[in-house]
């Protein structure tokens, strides 16, 4: 049990690690003590803490870069403050104290004989925030792997710690659907042997990796590694052998997958790097065969992408989509946006974005992929973009879209 009362005070800002590296026992203790500590400003990214909405004190403020996982419930009840930003901007915002960083909660591996703890699979924005955070608290989890190359933190750096022996959070996703597999097959046709991939997460991302099983010498440089990468490493598909940087290695900020992946991750050619490296333009510009595969909620007839909101509620984030899409479109090989052609009985290809929020600009989109095919947009004027996007919309909505396009021209 960590007693925060003598260390935290009202109006302080506290961040914690995300995804599988979320230090759940520390977070639960903090939230239980928060009413006595006074109003706090809290920050995290992807959280699977299903008690978060009930546990946060009404006087506290939850801040994030989007509405991911359990944060969606907070967004639906107006308890979430979203800071719209590119993922690559997080390190600078922590450095400028624009995000909560008076204290930080991390999950680390047990200390080695030199008293150093590894951030393991949870490097990401946490590694960048640590240098600007005076107070650090650690969950020392016996099951957090000490991954080679992950940043180390001296045990003496922590104001307080708790020790646990619990499994890391595993990825919670539904199996890929037939539609996902068709979309993934289209995407696989846009990838050449030797390309370096960034792929979004979820069932569609998993289907993309499955569809790439026949390729050779692929590289990976992405925000989050999942089991799909592990499978392709085992099959000899992902080798990183043709990457101009980090040759022979898959690079990511964090991991979210199965217990098997966590058990093996320290032995694989995978390196976890801070956001200031994984998403940095000067790094991504060196990946001249970069193919970015990102997902959307809606796309309009000019190619503008909405990947954050649906019906007024945050479901996603800007995240790293723009960082990778722009790099792939400008200095890499290809920027792909994929989505199912319908969502809740409505067309996902739209004359105008319902939410009015543009996540990725049309100039940063080379291809839009649905189960109905690929709309190649690079170098195409607006009228031709409209025609090509209507062709990959759900058939039952094509006449309506064409009519709206004619009225607007």
N, C-alpha and C positions, 0 to 999 in steps of 0.2 A: 504494500500500500504506500503510495506516494502522497505526502501531505503538501499540497500546493500553497497552503494559507500563508506561510512565512516567506514565500518567494514571489508570488504573483499578487498584484494589486489591481484595483478597479481601473478600467479603461485601457488595460494592456492588450496587445495583440498577440495571438497565439496561433501558429500554424502546426499542421502535422502531416506526416507522410501519407501517401495515397495508395489505392489499389491493394495488392497483396502485402505491401510494406506498411499498411496502416497499423499503428500501435494501439489496437483496440482496447486492451486493458487500461492503458494510460489515458486514452480518450474518455473512457467510461468514468474513470476516477475524476478527471478534470471536470466533466459535465456534472457529476454528482456534487462536486464542491463549488461549482460556479456561482450559485445563488449567494453564498457567503463571501465570495471573493469580490462581488460587485460586477457591473457590466463588463463583459469582455468582447473583443472583436476577434472572431475565429476564422481560420482559412484552411481549406483542404481542397483536393481535386476530386478524383473518383473515390467514392466511399461506398462500401457494402454494409455499413452499419444500419441495420433496419430499425434500430431504436433511436436514430439520430433526431428525427422530427419530434419525438416525444421527450427526449432527454434535454434538448437545448432550452435554457432558461429564456423566458419572454424578454428579459432585459439584455440578453446577449445578441450579437449580430453575427450571422454566418455569411462569409464572403467566399466566392469561388470564381474560377474562370468560365464556369458553365454549370449546367444542371445535370450532372452525371450520377448514375446509380441512385443511392438513397437521397441525394440532394434534389432529385426531381420532386419528391414529396414536399420538401421545403419550398421549392419554387412555386408549387401549386397553391401554397397557403401564404405566399408573400413573406416568408421568413428568410428568403435567400436574396443576397445582393450579388448580382453578376457583374464582374468587371470584364467587359468585352475586350479581348486582347489576343494578339498572336502569342502562341506558346513561347516563341523565341524571346518575347519581351519580359517574361517572368523574372529572369535573373536580374535585369536592370531595375524592375519595379521593387524587388526585394532590396537591392542595393540603395535605392532612393527612399526606402521605407514607405512606399506607397501601398504596400501590402502588409498585413499584420506580421511583425517579426521581432517582438520583444522576447518571445519564448518560442521554442520549437520542440515537438515530440517526435521521436524517431524510433524505428525498430531496427535493431542491429544484431549481429552475431556475437557470441561470447568472445571476450577478449583473448588474444593470442598471448604467448609467453612474454611479449613486449608490452602488454597492456593496451593493445590496439584492437578496436572493434570495427568490423566491416559493415558498410551500408548494404552489403549483399546485393539483392536484386532491386533495391529501392534507392537508386541514385538520383536520377531525374531532377526536378526543381529543388529537391531537398538539399542536394550537395551544393547548389548555388546559394540557397538561403542560409545555410549554416554559418557562413562567414560574416553574416550581417545580423546574427541572432545572439544576444548576450547570454541568454539562459537556455540550456539544452537539457531535456529529460529523455531517458532511453528505456525502452522495453528491450531487455537482453533475452532474446529468444533462442533457445538451444537448437531450434529447427531452421533458423535463418542461415543460409549457407554463406560462408566467407568466400565470395567469388573473386578469383584473381583479377586484379586491376581495379576493383571497386574501391572508392576512397575509404581510408581508415580514419577513425577518430579515437584519440586517447581516452581511456576510461575516466581520467581525471577531468575531462572537459564537461562531464555531465553533473548538473546540480543535484540530481537524484535519479535512481534507477529502480526498476522492478525486474525480477527474473521470471521467465515463463518457459514452458516447454509445450508449445501448441503448434498444430499444423498451420501453414500459411494459407491465407484465403485462396480458394481455387476459383477459376473463372466460372461464372454462372451465365450460360448462354443456351439458347434453344438449338436443336439440331438444324442443319442447313435444309432448306426446303427445295423442292424441284425448281422453283423460280430462281432461288439463289444459285443453284448449280448451273442453270442456263446462263445467267449473267456472268458467272465465274468463267464459263467456257469462252464466252465472248472476250473477256478480259485477258485470258490466257493467250488468245490469238494475237493480242497486241504486245505481248512480251517476247523478246528474243533471248536466245541463250547468251549468257554473260551479262545481262542487265542487272542493275542494282535496284531492289524493291523497297518501297515504303508502302505498307498496307494497313488500312484501318482495322479495328477489332470488331468482334461480333460474329454472328453466324455467316454473314456474307464474306467477311474476311477469311474465315476458316474455309469456306467453299473455294475461294480464290487460291489458297495454298494447295488444296486438294487438286485443283485443276492444273496446277503447274508441275505435277509429278513427272511429266515426260520431258521437262526442260533440263538444261545442263548449265553448270557453272554460274548459277545465280548468286547474287550478293544480297545482303540485307542491311539496310540502314534505316531505322524506324524509331518511333517513340516508345512502342511497347511490343515486346516479343511474346508470342503465344505458342501453343502446342503445334500449330501449323508449321512454324519454322523448325521446331525440333524434328518433326516427321521428315521434312525435306533435307535436313542435315543427315539424318540416318540413311536416307535413300541416296545420298551423294549428289543431290540436286543443288542444294545450297552449299557452295564451297567458298565463296568470296574470292576465288582465285583470280578474277579479272578486275577486281576493284582497284582503282588507282590510289586509294588511301585505305588504311586498315585492311590491307590485303590478307585474305584468308580468315577474316573475322566477321561475324555478324555483330552489329552495333545497335544498342537501344538504350533508353533511359531507365526502363523498368520491365518487369515481366508479370504476366498474369496468365496462369495456366493450370495444369494438373499437378498433383503430388509427384508424379513421375518426373515431370519436367524440373520441378524444384530440386528433387533428389539428384538429378544429373547435371544441373546447370553449371556447377563449378568445374566440371570436367569437359565441357563443350567449348568450341571456339567462339564464345560469345563474350562480349565485353560491354559493361554498363558504364555509360558516361553521363555527365551533367547535361542539363538542357542547354547550357551555354556552348556545348559542343554538338549535341545531336541535332539541334535545330538552327544552328548558326548559319547565316547565308554564306559566310566565307568558307565554311566546311562543305555545305551542300553543293556549292558551285564547282567543287572539285570532282563531283560524281557525274561525269559527263554522259553516263548511260542510266541515269536515274529515271525510274518509272514510278510515279506517285499514284496510288490507288486509294481514293477517298470516297466517302459515302455521303449521301444527301437525303434530306427530307423532301425537298422540292427544287425544281430547276425551271427557270422561265424560258421563253422562246428565243431569248438572245444568248442563253448560256449562263446567266447569273445563278448562283447556287445559294440555297438556304439550308443550313445544316444545324440550326440552333433551336428554333422554336416551332411549335405546332399548337394551334388554337390558343395562343396567348401564354403557353407554358414552356419554360425552358426544358428541352429534352436532350440537348447536346451542347456544343461549344464551338467557338472558333478553333480552339486547340491548335494543333500543328498542321491543320489542313492547308492553310494558306502558305505557311513556311515551305512545305514540301511541294505543293502545287505550283507555286511561283518558281521555285528552283528547277523543278522538272520541266516546266514550260519554257524557261529562259535559257538555262545553261545545261539542263539535263536532256532527257529524251522525250518524255511524254507525260502529261498530266491528265489522269483519268478520273472522272466522277461517275460513280455507279449508284443506281437506285432502282427499286421496283417501280414498275410503271403506274401502279395504283397503291393508295394507302387509305384504308377505311372506306373503300368504295368510291374514292375520288381520284382524279388524275394527279400524278406527281409531276408531270410535265404541264406547266401552266402558262397562260398568257402573261401573267404577272405574279410575283411571289405574294402569297396570301399574307404573310407576316410583314412584308415590306423590309425585311432584314436580309441584307446581302452578306453572306459569309465569305464567299470566294467570288472575285470579280470575273466577268466573262472572258477577259483577256488572259486569264490564268488557266483556262480550261481548253484542253486540246480535243478531248473526246468525252461524250456522255454515253453511258452504256445502260440499257435496260434489258429485260428478257427478250425484247423485240429487235435488238440489234445494237449497232454502234453508230452514233452520230459524230462524224469527224468534223470538228469545227475550226481547227487551226487554219488561218489564212482565208476564212470564208466571210463574205459580207453578211449583213444582218438578214437580208431576205433569204439567202441560201441557208443560213443557220436555222431560221424558222422552219423551212421546208424539211431539213434533215432531222430536227428535233421532233416535229410532228410525226415523221416516219417511225420513230422509236417510241412514241406514246402508245398507250393502250388503244386498240382499234376503235373501241366504242366512244372515245373522246376525240378522235382525230378531226372529224367534221366540225365539231364545236371550236376546236383550236384554230383550224384553218379559217373559219368564218371570223373569229375575233382578230386574226392576223390581217385579213383582207380589210376589215373595217378600220383598222389602225393605220393602214398604209395609204 
